[in-house]
């Protein structure tokens, strides 16, 4: 699932490691790139409100 890939990347796990036996061996680095592209396109389609912290 996309959220799993994004969570792993956020945690600092490299795309190569995500594609390894320890995580998702069925994936290739191009799948990770496609997941990032898809997530980026979804954010471009939405309007977000910036919150001051």
C-alpha positions in Angstrom: 0.0 0.0 0.0 1.1 3.5 -0.8 1.0 4.7 2.8 3.5 1.9 3.8 6.0 3.0 1.2 5.7 6.6 2.3 6.0 5.7 6.0 9.2 3.7 5.3 10.7 6.5 3.2 9.8 9.0 6.0 11.5 6.7 8.5 14.7 7.0 6.4 14.6 3.6 4.8 16.1 3.7 1.3 14.2 2.7 -1.8 16.7 -0.1 -2.3 16.1 -1.5 1.2 12.3 -1.2 0.8 12.7 -3.5 -2.3 14.8 -6.0 -0.4 13.8 -9.3 1.2 13.3 -7.5 4.6 10.4 -5.4 3.3 8.8 -5.8 -0.2 10.9 -8.0 -2.5 8.2 -7.9 -5.1 8.8 -4.2 -5.7 11.4 -2.6 -7.9 12.9 0.9 -7.4 10.6 2.1 -10.3 7.6 1.2 -8.1 8.9 3.4 -5.4 9.3 6.3 -7.9 5.8 5.7 -9.1 4.4 5.7 -5.6 6.1 9.1 -4.9 4.8 10.5 -8.2 1.3 9.4 -7.5 1.4 10.9 -4.0 2.8 14.1 -5.4 0.0 14.3 -8.0 -2.6 13.8 -5.4 -1.4 16.7 -3.3 -1.3 19.0 -6.4 -5.0 18.3 -6.9 -5.9 19.4 -3.4 -6.0 22.8 -1.7 -4.3 22.8 1.7 -4.5 25.3 4.5 -1.2 26.1 6.2 -1.3 26.1 10.0 1.0 28.3 12.1 2.6 26.3 14.8 
